[in-house]
């Protein structure tokens, strides 16, 4: 057995596990006698489903299917031993990852959003991404009140390029106006301003430029 054959056999085992998981086969389930209760796994029309009394009570079901990976683990162990006997080395990391995924098939294929309530929950990469995308920072609880108003300490943000140009243009315009008023004032051209000729005592009122 070489590495290529090992991966081919793992693929075949994956297909068997998927089929057994759907149809109640020994690689995924152990069948026991008993009266099903709400939520128990039962075999209906060749497929494993969750027992619902209102739908399945009239079927006379007397078997319950319990998740069981013992047979699957035996197949994986036998496959690994056969490879090591033939090559005298351990399977590569990819093969080990694929076999580990088969052992944890139920956990990795469980799409229940509340699976984290289990004692030892295991998430697939997709579920981990989904969970992280749905999480919110604890800062929200610290900074927002019960009415949804942000009570965090305000922080000055940097102006955008457009805002900086607008502020500069307005500042230049105001400076131009101030400079004109100042020049008018020192040159005696401001409304209401007056000058007195010291020599003659004449008062001159200014009414603007």
Residue frames as a rotation matrix with the C-alpha (Angstrom) as fourth column:
UNK 1
0.573 0.819 0.000 0.00
0.819 -0.573 0.000 0.00
0.000 0.000 -1.000 0.00
UNK 2
-0.596 -0.750 0.286 1.39
0.746 -0.649 -0.148 3.39
0.297 0.126 0.947 -1.00
UNK 3
-0.813 0.222 -0.539 0.28
0.191 -0.771 -0.607 6.91
-0.550 -0.596 0.584 -0.06
UNK 4
-0.752 0.544 -0.372 -1.98
-0.633 -0.438 0.639 7.34
0.185 0.715 0.674 -3.09
UNK 5
-0.421 0.595 -0.684 -3.82
0.178 0.794 0.581 4.11
0.890 0.123 -0.440 -2.31
UNK 6
-0.699 0.130 -0.703 -4.19
0.712 0.027 -0.702 5.17
-0.073 -0.991 -0.111 1.32
UNK 7
-0.814 0.388 -0.432 -5.92
-0.299 -0.918 -0.260 8.40
-0.497 -0.082 0.864 0.32
UNK 8
-0.594 0.620 -0.512 -8.13
-0.524 0.185 0.831 6.54
0.610 0.763 0.215 -2.12
UNK 9
-0.444 0.410 -0.797 -9.24
0.576 0.812 0.097 4.16
0.687 -0.415 -0.597 0.62
UNK 10
-0.801 0.164 -0.576 -9.89
0.420 -0.532 -0.736 7.09
-0.427 -0.831 0.357 3.00
UNK 11
-0.770 0.534 -0.350 -12.11
-0.638 -0.666 0.387 8.65
-0.026 0.521 0.853 0.33
UNK 12
-0.430 0.615 -0.662 -14.05
-0.079 0.704 0.705 5.38
0.900 0.355 -0.254 0.01
UNK 13
-0.566 0.189 -0.802 -14.45
0.800 0.362 -0.479 5.25
0.200 -0.913 -0.356 3.79
UNK 14
-0.906 0.240 -0.348 -15.70
-0.105 -0.925 -0.366 8.84
-0.409 -0.295 0.863 3.81
UNK 15
-0.573 0.718 -0.395 -18.40
-0.644 -0.097 0.759 7.93
0.507 0.689 0.518 1.30
UNK 16
-0.373 0.409 -0.833 -19.42
0.414 0.877 0.246 4.92
0.831 -0.253 -0.496 3.40
UNK 17
-0.768 0.045 -0.639 -19.62
0.613 -0.239 -0.753 7.02
-0.186 -0.970 0.156 6.57
UNK 18
-0.840 0.477 -0.256 -21.79
-0.507 -0.860 0.062 9.64
-0.191 0.182 0.965 4.87
UNK 19
-0.397 0.706 -0.586 -24.09
-0.395 0.445 0.804 6.94
0.828 0.551 0.102 3.54
UNK 20
-0.400 0.209 -0.893 -24.35
0.678 0.723 -0.134 5.16
0.617 -0.659 -0.430 6.90
UNK 21
-0.925 0.038 -0.377 -24.94
0.258 -0.667 -0.700 8.43
-0.278 -0.744 0.607 8.73
UNK 22
-0.659 0.703 -0.269 -27.91
-0.750 -0.583 0.314 9.13
0.064 0.408 0.911 6.50
UNK 23
0.002 0.683 -0.730 -29.31
-0.594 0.588 0.549 5.61
0.805 0.432 0.407 6.36
UNK 24
0.642 0.285 0.712 -28.57
-0.767 0.263 0.585 4.26
-0.021 -0.922 0.387 9.86
UNK 25
0.592 -0.478 -0.648 -25.56
-0.072 0.770 -0.634 2.13
0.802 0.422 0.422 8.93
UNK 26
0.790 -0.247 -0.561 -23.10
0.601 0.493 0.630 0.63
0.121 -0.834 0.538 11.44
UNK 27
-0.247 -0.946 0.210 -20.32
0.851 -0.316 -0.419 3.14
0.463 0.075 0.883 10.73
UNK 28
-0.646 0.043 0.762 -22.42
-0.148 -0.986 -0.071 5.89
0.749 -0.159 0.644 12.33
UNK 29
0.015 0.796 0.605 -25.19
-0.918 -0.229 0.324 4.32
0.397 -0.560 0.727 14.43
UNK 30
-0.977 -0.134 -0.163 -25.97
-0.053 0.904 -0.423 1.57
0.204 -0.405 -0.891 16.89
UNK 31
-0.209 0.977 -0.040 -29.54
-0.496 -0.071 0.865 0.28
0.843 0.201 0.500 16.88
UNK 32
-1.000 -0.027 0.011 -31.20
-0.022 0.463 -0.886 -0.56
0.019 -0.886 -0.463 20.20
UNK 33
-0.345 0.932 -0.109 -34.72
0.625 0.315 0.715 -1.71
0.701 0.178 -0.691 21.02
UNK 34
-0.687 0.173 -0.706 -37.01
0.592 -0.431 -0.681 0.71
-0.423 -0.885 0.194 22.79
UNK 35
0.411 0.882 0.231 -39.90
0.904 -0.362 -0.226 3.11
-0.116 0.302 -0.946 22.52
UNK 36
-0.461 -0.643 0.611 -38.65
0.731 -0.666 -0.150 6.31
0.503 0.377 0.777 20.89
UNK 37
0.184 0.440 -0.879 -39.08
0.786 -0.603 -0.137 9.57
-0.590 -0.666 -0.457 22.77
UNK 38
0.967 0.250 0.059 -39.29
0.238 -0.790 -0.564 13.07
-0.095 0.559 -0.824 21.36
UNK 39
0.624 -0.756 -0.199 -35.97
-0.768 -0.640 0.024 13.96
-0.146 0.138 -0.980 19.68
UNK 40
0.113 -0.580 0.807 -34.59
-0.131 0.796 0.590 10.40
-0.985 -0.172 0.014 19.55
UNK 41
-0.424 -0.327 -0.845 -33.07
-0.872 -0.106 0.479 9.28
-0.246 0.939 -0.240 16.27
UNK 42
0.116 0.531 0.839 -35.17
-0.067 0.847 -0.527 6.77
-0.991 0.005 0.133 14.36
UNK 43
-0.912 -0.402 0.088 -35.13
0.015 0.182 0.983 5.21
-0.411 0.898 -0.160 10.90
UNK 44
0.158 0.985 -0.069 -38.04
0.065 -0.080 -0.995 6.34
-0.985 0.152 -0.077 8.70
UNK 45
0.962 0.273 -0.031 -38.24
-0.033 0.000 -0.999 5.49
-0.273 0.962 0.009 4.99
UNK 46
0.619 -0.766 0.172 -34.58
0.743 0.500 -0.445 4.48
0.255 0.403 0.879 4.96
UNK 47
-0.108 -0.664 0.740 -33.27
0.182 -0.745 -0.642 7.70
0.977 0.066 0.201 6.51
UNK 48
-0.403 -0.131 -0.906 -32.35
0.908 0.071 -0.414 8.75
0.118 -0.989 0.090 10.03
UNK 49
-0.143 0.420 0.896 -34.61
0.064 -0.900 0.431 11.50
0.988 0.119 0.101 11.38
UNK 50
-0.957 -0.082 0.279 -35.46
-0.253 -0.237 -0.938 13.03
0.143 -0.968 0.206 14.74
UNK 51
-0.590 0.764 -0.260 -38.52
0.746 0.639 0.186 11.37
0.308 -0.084 -0.948 16.27
UNK 52
-0.856 0.462 0.232 -41.60
-0.501 -0.852 -0.150 13.59
0.128 -0.244 0.961 16.49
UNK 53
-0.779 0.548 0.304 -44.59
0.191 0.669 -0.718 12.09
-0.597 -0.501 -0.626 18.23
UNK 54
0.063 0.888 -0.455 -47.15
-0.340 -0.410 -0.847 13.98
-0.938 0.208 0.276 16.18
UNK 55
0.143 -0.085 -0.986 -45.63
-0.989 -0.048 -0.139 12.69
-0.036 0.995 -0.091 12.93
UNK 56
-0.447 -0.553 -0.704 -44.27
-0.632 0.751 -0.189 9.24
0.633 0.360 -0.685 13.79
UNK 57
-0.489 0.254 0.834 -46.47
-0.768 0.327 -0.550 7.91
-0.413 -0.910 0.035 16.60
UNK 58
0.538 0.838 0.095 -48.57
-0.665 0.491 -0.562 5.88
-0.518 0.239 0.821 14.18
UNK 59
0.256 -0.515 -0.818 -45.61
-0.823 0.328 -0.464 4.11
0.507 0.792 -0.340 12.58
UNK 60
0.983 0.178 0.044 -45.13
-0.171 0.804 0.570 1.65
0.066 -0.568 0.820 15.44
UNK 61
0.270 -0.960 -0.076 -41.40
-0.379 -0.034 -0.925 2.30
0.885 0.278 -0.373 15.71
UNK 62
0.998 0.059 -0.002 -39.59
-0.026 0.465 0.885 0.12
0.053 -0.883 0.466 18.25
UNK 63
0.321 -0.947 -0.007 -35.94
0.945 0.321 -0.064 0.94
0.063 0.014 0.998 17.57
UNK 64
0.942 -0.142 -0.306 -33.74
-0.065 -0.967 0.247 3.85
-0.331 -0.213 -0.919 18.54
UNK 65
0.565 -0.788 0.245 -30.50
0.633 0.223 -0.741 4.76
0.530 0.574 0.625 16.77
UNK 66
0.863 -0.366 -0.348 -27.63
0.122 -0.517 0.847 5.95
-0.490 -0.774 -0.401 18.95
UNK 67
0.731 -0.647 -0.214 -24.57
-0.582 -0.428 -0.692 7.65
0.356 0.630 -0.690 17.55
UNK 68
0.727 -0.499 0.472 -21.70
-0.018 0.673 0.740 5.18
-0.686 -0.546 0.480 17.62
UNK 69
0.652 -0.558 -0.513 -18.25
-0.743 -0.334 -0.580 5.52
0.152 0.759 -0.633 16.06
UNK 70
0.258 -0.578 0.774 -16.71
-0.493 0.610 0.620 2.29
-0.831 -0.541 -0.128 17.37
UNK 71
0.550 -0.011 0.835 -17.02
0.563 0.743 -0.361 0.41
-0.617 0.669 0.415 14.05
UNK 72
0.948 -0.196 0.250 -15.71
0.073 -0.632 -0.771 3.46
0.310 0.750 -0.585 12.21
UNK 73
0.520 -0.791 0.320 -12.73
-0.834 -0.392 0.388 3.75
-0.182 -0.469 -0.864 14.53
UNK 74
0.305 -0.382 0.872 -11.92
-0.009 0.915 0.404 0.08
-0.952 -0.131 0.276 14.01
UNK 75
0.777 0.007 0.629 -11.89
0.616 0.199 -0.763 0.61
-0.130 0.980 0.150 10.23
UNK 76
0.847 -0.480 0.228 -9.64
-0.376 -0.844 -0.382 3.65
0.376 0.238 -0.895 10.57
UNK 77
0.386 -0.713 0.585 -7.26
-0.711 0.173 0.681 1.81
-0.587 -0.679 -0.440 12.91
UNK 78
0.450 -0.168 0.877 -7.08
0.379 0.925 -0.017 -1.18
-0.809 0.340 0.480 10.54
UNK 79
0.902 -0.083 0.424 -6.37
0.377 -0.328 -0.866 1.14
0.211 0.941 -0.265 7.62
UNK 80
0.684 -0.676 0.276 -3.58
-0.714 -0.698 0.059 2.91
0.153 -0.237 -0.959 9.50
UNK 81
0.313 -0.559 0.768 -2.01
-0.421 0.644 0.639 -0.37
-0.852 -0.523 -0.033 10.66
UNK 82
0.671 -0.021 0.741 -2.08
0.567 0.658 -0.496 -1.78
-0.477 0.753 0.453 7.13
UNK 83
0.896 -0.349 0.273 -0.29
-0.036 -0.673 -0.739 1.30
0.442 0.652 -0.616 5.78
UNK 84
0.470 -0.753 0.460 2.37
-0.875 -0.330 0.355 1.24
-0.115 -0.569 -0.814 8.50
UNK 85
0.409 -0.307 0.859 2.97
-0.034 0.936 0.350 -2.49
-0.912 -0.172 0.373 7.98
UNK 86
0.755 -0.046 0.654 3.44
0.636 0.295 -0.713 -1.92
-0.160 0.954 0.252 4.25
UNK 87
0.649 -0.460 0.606 5.60
0.144 -0.708 -0.691 1.23
0.747 0.535 -0.393 4.39
UNK 88
0.084 -0.578 -0.812 7.08
0.962 0.259 -0.084 1.09
0.259 -0.774 0.578 7.90
UNK 89
-0.949 -0.312 0.047 6.16
0.286 -0.914 -0.289 4.75
0.133 -0.260 0.956 8.45
UNK 90
-0.391 0.835 -0.387 3.21
0.460 -0.187 -0.868 6.76
-0.797 -0.518 -0.310 9.65
UNK 91
0.249 0.553 0.796 0.65
0.967 -0.181 -0.177 8.27
0.046 0.814 -0.580 7.24
UNK 92
-0.692 -0.504 0.516 1.30
0.525 -0.843 -0.120 11.85
0.495 0.187 0.848 6.17
UNK 93
-0.904 0.275 -0.328 -0.32
0.121 -0.571 -0.812 14.76
-0.411 -0.773 0.483 8.00
UNK 94
-0.580 0.727 -0.368 -3.06
-0.800 -0.422 0.427 15.19
0.156 0.542 0.826 5.38
UNK 95
-0.309 0.444 -0.841 -4.13
-0.054 0.875 0.481 11.57
0.949 0.194 -0.247 5.71
UNK 96
-0.744 -0.004 -0.668 -4.13
0.644 0.262 -0.719 11.85
0.178 -0.965 -0.192 9.51
UNK 97
-0.865 0.455 -0.211 -6.27
-0.356 -0.853 -0.382 15.00
-0.354 -0.255 0.900 9.32
UNK 98
-0.395 0.744 -0.539 -8.77
-0.720 0.114 0.685 13.27
0.570 0.659 0.491 7.04
UNK 99
-0.354 0.232 -0.906 -9.02
0.363 0.927 0.095 10.26
0.862 -0.295 -0.412 9.33
UNK 100
-0.900 0.029 -0.436 -9.41
0.407 -0.309 -0.860 12.51
-0.160 -0.951 0.266 12.39
UNK 101
-0.704 0.684 -0.192 -12.27
-0.709 -0.690 0.145 14.28
-0.034 0.239 0.971 10.62
UNK 102
-0.262 0.602 -0.755 -13.92
-0.283 0.700 0.656 10.90
0.923 0.386 -0.013 10.09
UNK 103
-0.647 -0.009 -0.762 -13.68
0.653 0.509 -0.561 10.10
0.393 -0.861 -0.323 13.79
UNK 104
-0.716 0.341 -0.608 -15.34
0.267 -0.672 -0.691 13.43
-0.645 -0.657 0.390 14.59
UNK 105
-0.835 0.356 0.420 -17.80
0.424 -0.070 0.903 13.25
0.351 0.932 -0.092 11.70
UNK 106
0.116 0.963 -0.242 -20.91
0.939 -0.027 0.342 13.88
0.323 -0.267 -0.908 13.84
UNK 107
0.163 -0.100 -0.981 -19.42
0.676 -0.713 0.185 16.89
-0.718 -0.694 -0.048 15.60
UNK 108
-0.749 -0.585 -0.313 -18.05
0.181 -0.634 0.752 18.49
-0.638 0.506 0.581 12.45
UNK 109
-0.811 0.498 0.305 -21.26
0.347 -0.010 0.938 18.06
0.470 0.867 -0.165 10.46
UNK 110
-0.071 0.796 -0.601 -23.55
0.984 -0.043 -0.174 19.30
-0.164 -0.604 -0.780 13.25
UNK 111
-0.557 -0.087 0.826 -24.96
0.476 -0.848 0.232 22.66
0.680 0.522 0.514 12.07
UNK 112
0.485 0.766 -0.422 -26.91
0.785 -0.168 0.596 23.35
0.385 -0.621 -0.683 15.25
UNK 113
0.145 -0.421 0.895 -26.16
-0.026 -0.906 -0.422 26.94
0.989 0.038 -0.143 16.31
UNK 114
0.596 0.147 0.789 -26.53
-0.750 -0.250 0.613 25.96
0.287 -0.957 -0.039 19.97
UNK 115
0.688 -0.344 -0.639 -23.99
0.225 0.938 -0.263 23.14
0.690 0.037 0.723 19.81
UNK 116
-0.309 -0.872 0.381 -21.65
-0.159 -0.348 -0.924 25.16
0.938 -0.346 -0.031 22.04
UNK 117
0.284 0.479 0.831 -23.89
-0.915 -0.124 0.384 24.23
0.287 -0.869 0.403 24.97
UNK 118
0.790 -0.053 -0.611 -22.47
0.060 0.998 -0.010 20.73
0.611 -0.029 0.791 24.81
UNK 119
0.884 -0.455 -0.105 -19.88
0.136 0.036 0.990 19.75
-0.447 -0.890 0.094 27.42
UNK 120
-0.212 -0.977 -0.001 -17.07
0.193 -0.043 0.980 19.41
-0.958 0.208 0.197 24.89
UNK 121
0.787 0.609 -0.100 -18.21
0.043 -0.215 -0.976 21.24
-0.616 0.763 -0.195 21.72
UNK 122
-0.385 -0.865 0.322 -16.20
0.480 0.110 0.870 20.96
-0.789 0.489 0.373 18.52
UNK 123
0.551 0.557 -0.621 -16.55
-0.189 -0.641 -0.743 23.47
-0.813 0.527 -0.248 15.69
UNK 124
0.318 -0.420 0.850 -15.65
0.925 0.335 -0.180 23.07
-0.209 0.843 0.495 12.05
UNK 125
-0.752 -0.653 -0.091 -13.83
0.606 -0.738 0.297 25.93
-0.261 0.168 0.951 10.33
UNK 126
-0.530 0.628 0.569 -17.09
0.317 -0.476 0.820 27.11
0.786 0.615 0.053 8.77
UNK 127
0.499 0.763 -0.410 -18.93
0.659 -0.026 0.752 27.10
0.563 -0.645 -0.516 12.11
UNK 128
-0.047 -0.600 -0.798 -16.05
0.911 -0.353 0.212 28.89
-0.409 -0.717 0.564 13.80
UNK 129
-0.901 -0.257 0.350 -16.18
0.406 -0.783 0.471 31.61
0.153 0.567 0.810 11.13
UNK 130
-0.104 0.956 0.276 -19.96
0.355 -0.223 0.908 31.88
0.929 0.192 -0.316 11.50
UNK 131
0.470 0.262 -0.843 -19.67
0.870 0.021 0.492 32.15
0.146 -0.965 -0.219 15.27
UNK 132
-0.451 -0.733 -0.509 -17.00
0.776 -0.604 0.182 34.85
-0.441 -0.313 0.841 15.15
UNK 133
-0.800 0.198 0.567 -18.99
0.310 -0.672 0.672 36.85
0.514 0.713 0.476 12.61
UNK 134
0.201 0.979 0.033 -21.97
0.373 -0.108 0.922 36.79
0.906 -0.173 -0.387 14.97
UNK 135
0.078 -0.233 -0.969 -20.04
0.997 0.027 0.074 37.81
0.009 -0.972 0.234 18.06
UNK 136
0.642 0.121 0.757 -19.99
0.170 -0.985 0.013 41.35
0.748 0.121 -0.653 19.42
UNK 137
-0.423 -0.905 0.050 -17.28
0.225 -0.159 -0.961 43.02
0.878 -0.396 0.271 21.42
UNK 138
-0.005 0.357 -0.934 -17.72
0.987 0.150 0.052 43.36
0.159 -0.922 -0.353 25.16
UNK 139
-0.912 -0.365 -0.184 -17.01
0.385 -0.919 -0.086 47.07
-0.138 -0.149 0.979 24.69
UNK 140
-0.501 0.801 0.329 -20.59
0.068 -0.342 0.937 47.45
0.863 0.492 0.117 23.47
UNK 141
0.362 0.655 -0.663 -21.88
0.714 0.263 0.649 46.57
0.600 -0.708 -0.372 26.92
UNK 142
-0.226 -0.551 -0.803 -19.45
0.928 -0.372 -0.006 49.02
-0.296 -0.747 0.595 28.50
UNK 143
-0.933 -0.338 -0.127 -20.11
0.274 -0.892 0.360 51.98
-0.235 0.301 0.924 26.20
UNK 144
-0.636 0.758 0.144 -23.80
-0.142 -0.298 0.944 51.77
0.759 0.580 0.297 25.28
UNK 145
-0.787 0.418 0.454 -26.67
-0.537 -0.099 -0.838 52.38
-0.305 -0.903 0.302 27.69
UNK 146
-0.563 0.616 0.551 -30.02
0.364 0.783 -0.504 50.58
-0.742 -0.083 -0.665 27.79
UNK 147
0.506 0.762 -0.404 -31.43
-0.019 -0.459 -0.888 53.02
-0.862 0.457 -0.218 25.22
UNK 148
0.562 -0.340 0.754 -28.70
0.805 0.435 -0.404 52.27
-0.191 0.834 0.518 22.71
UNK 149
0.951 -0.222 0.213 -26.94
-0.152 -0.941 -0.303 55.60
0.268 0.256 -0.929 23.18
UNK 150
0.312 -0.923 -0.226 -23.16
0.638 0.380 -0.670 55.59
0.704 0.065 0.707 22.99
UNK 151
0.998 0.045 0.053 -21.72
-0.014 -0.610 0.792 56.82
0.068 -0.791 -0.608 26.29
UNK 152
0.401 -0.916 -0.026 -18.09
0.916 0.399 0.052 56.25
-0.037 -0.044 0.998 25.41
UNK 153
0.153 -0.462 -0.874 -15.54
0.244 -0.839 0.486 59.04
-0.958 -0.287 -0.016 25.80
UNK 154
0.961 0.274 0.042 -15.63
0.108 -0.230 -0.967 60.95
-0.256 0.934 -0.250 22.51
UNK 155
-0.021 -0.993 0.115 -12.51
0.513 0.088 0.854 60.89
-0.858 0.077 0.507 20.39
UNK 156
0.355 0.081 -0.931 -11.58
-0.551 -0.787 -0.278 63.44
-0.755 0.612 -0.235 17.77
UNK 157
0.501 -0.149 0.852 -11.31
0.604 0.765 -0.222 61.87
-0.619 0.626 0.473 14.37
UNK 158
-0.614 -0.765 -0.197 -9.02
0.290 -0.451 0.844 62.97
-0.734 0.461 0.499 11.56
UNK 159
0.234 0.687 -0.688 -10.54
-0.468 -0.541 -0.699 65.10
-0.852 0.485 0.195 8.83
UNK 160
0.421 -0.042 0.906 -10.92
0.701 0.649 -0.295 63.66
-0.575 0.760 0.303 5.37
UNK 161
-0.651 -0.703 0.286 -9.16
0.709 -0.429 0.560 65.29
-0.271 0.567 0.778 2.42
UNK 162
-0.186 0.676 0.713 -12.42
0.644 -0.464 0.608 66.93
0.742 0.572 -0.349 1.30
UNK 163
0.758 0.503 -0.415 -13.11
0.630 -0.398 0.667 68.27
0.171 -0.767 -0.619 4.79
UNK 164
0.016 -0.846 -0.532 -9.55
0.746 -0.345 0.570 69.61
-0.666 -0.406 0.626 5.10
UNK 165
-0.704 -0.237 0.669 -9.87
0.680 -0.496 0.540 71.48
0.204 0.835 0.511 1.78
UNK 166
0.243 0.901 0.359 -13.23
0.604 -0.430 0.671 72.94
0.759 0.053 -0.649 2.87
UNK 167
0.687 -0.033 -0.726 -11.84
0.680 -0.322 0.659 74.07
-0.255 -0.946 -0.199 6.25
UNK 168
-0.384 -0.914 -0.128 -8.78
0.753 -0.390 0.529 75.66
-0.534 0.107 0.839 4.61
UNK 169
-0.518 0.245 0.819 -10.90
0.648 -0.512 0.564 77.51
0.558 0.823 0.107 2.04
UNK 170
0.595 0.803 -0.005 -13.23
0.568 -0.417 0.709 78.86
0.568 -0.425 -0.705 4.75
UNK 171
0.417 -0.525 -0.742 -10.29
0.738 -0.281 0.614 79.90
-0.531 -0.803 0.271 6.94
UNK 172
-0.652 -0.686 0.324 -8.69
0.738 -0.474 0.480 81.78
-0.176 0.552 0.815 4.02
UNK 173
-0.132 0.699 0.703 -11.99
0.585 -0.517 0.624 83.53
0.800 0.493 -0.341 3.30
UNK 174
0.794 0.433 -0.426 -12.42
0.583 -0.347 0.734 84.60
0.170 -0.832 -0.528 6.93
UNK 175
0.013 -0.883 -0.470 -8.81
0.792 -0.278 0.544 85.77
-0.611 -0.379 0.695 7.13
UNK 176
-0.623 -0.196 0.757 -9.34
0.714 -0.537 0.448 87.88
0.319 0.820 0.475 4.02
UNK 177
0.371 0.849 0.376 -12.40
0.488 -0.522 0.699 89.52
0.790 -0.076 -0.609 5.58
UNK 178
0.715 -0.151 -0.682 -10.61
0.649 -0.218 0.729 90.17
-0.259 -0.964 -0.058 8.86
UNK 179
-0.362 -0.932 0.023 -7.61
0.844 -0.317 0.433 91.66
-0.396 0.177 0.901 7.04
UNK 180
-0.368 0.313 0.875 -9.88
0.610 -0.629 0.482 94.03
0.702 0.711 0.041 5.09
UNK 181
0.722 0.690 -0.053 -11.70
0.465 -0.427 0.775 95.17
0.513 -0.584 -0.630 8.24
UNK 182
0.413 -0.658 -0.629 -8.37
0.753 -0.142 0.643 95.75
-0.513 -0.739 0.437 9.98
UNK 183
-0.601 -0.659 0.452 -6.93
0.798 -0.463 0.386 97.74
-0.045 0.592 0.804 7.08
UNK 184
0.039 0.702 0.711 -10.13
0.499 -0.630 0.595 99.80
0.866 0.332 -0.375 6.90
UNK 185
0.805 0.304 -0.510 -9.89
0.584 -0.247 0.773 100.47
0.109 -0.920 -0.376 10.63
UNK 186
0.074 -0.861 -0.504 -6.28
0.754 -0.282 0.593 101.63
-0.652 -0.424 0.628 10.68
UNK 187
-0.792 -0.336 0.511 -6.86
0.605 -0.553 0.574 103.79
0.090 0.763 0.640 7.60
UNK 188
-0.770 0.496 -0.401 -9.97
-0.105 -0.719 -0.687 105.39
-0.629 -0.487 0.606 9.07
UNK 189
-0.723 0.515 -0.460 -12.46
-0.578 -0.087 0.811 103.83
0.378 0.853 0.361 6.69
UNK 190
-0.806 0.436 -0.401 -14.63
0.541 0.818 -0.198 102.01
0.241 -0.376 -0.894 9.21
UNK 191
-0.027 0.898 0.438 -18.29
0.234 -0.421 0.877 103.03
0.972 0.126 -0.199 9.64
UNK 192
0.857 0.461 -0.229 -18.86
0.346 -0.186 0.920 105.10
0.382 -0.867 -0.319 12.81
UNK 193
0.099 -0.900 -0.424 -15.19
0.969 -0.010 0.248 105.95
-0.228 -0.435 0.871 13.16
UNK 194
0.939 0.148 0.310 -14.09
0.229 -0.943 -0.243 109.59
0.256 0.299 -0.919 13.38
UNK 195
-0.084 -0.986 -0.145 -10.86
0.976 -0.052 -0.211 111.53
0.201 -0.159 0.967 13.46
UNK 196
0.871 0.303 -0.386 -10.07
0.408 -0.885 0.227 114.94
-0.273 -0.355 -0.894 14.91
UNK 197
0.309 -0.753 0.581 -7.64
0.507 -0.386 -0.771 117.40
0.805 0.533 0.262 13.38
UNK 198
0.151 -0.298 -0.942 -5.52
0.982 -0.063 0.178 118.43
-0.112 -0.952 0.284 16.35
UNK 199
-0.820 -0.569 0.059 -4.50
0.572 -0.810 0.131 121.69
-0.027 0.142 0.990 14.80
UNK 200
-0.755 0.573 0.318 -8.00
-0.283 -0.723 0.631 122.90
0.591 0.386 0.708 13.90
UNK 201
-0.776 0.486 0.403 -10.15
-0.340 0.217 -0.915 120.74
-0.532 -0.847 -0.003 16.20
UNK 202
-0.134 0.746 -0.653 -12.22
-0.984 -0.025 0.175 119.66
0.114 0.666 0.737 13.23
UNK 203
-0.350 0.130 0.928 -14.04
-0.328 0.910 -0.252 116.32
-0.877 -0.393 -0.276 13.67
UNK 204
-0.408 0.144 -0.902 -14.41
-0.900 0.107 0.423 114.17
0.157 0.984 0.086 10.62
UNK 205
0.181 0.567 0.803 -17.01
-0.556 0.733 -0.392 111.35
-0.811 -0.375 0.448 10.63
UNK 206
-0.799 -0.462 -0.385 -16.31
-0.587 0.459 0.667 108.28
-0.132 0.759 -0.638 8.50
UNK 207
0.244 0.960 0.137 -19.11
-0.801 0.279 -0.530 106.40
-0.547 0.020 0.837 6.75
UNK 208
0.474 -0.138 0.870 -17.09
0.260 0.965 0.012 103.58
-0.841 0.221 0.493 5.20
UNK 209
-0.609 -0.792 0.047 -14.98
0.207 -0.101 0.973 103.17
-0.766 0.602 0.225 2.08
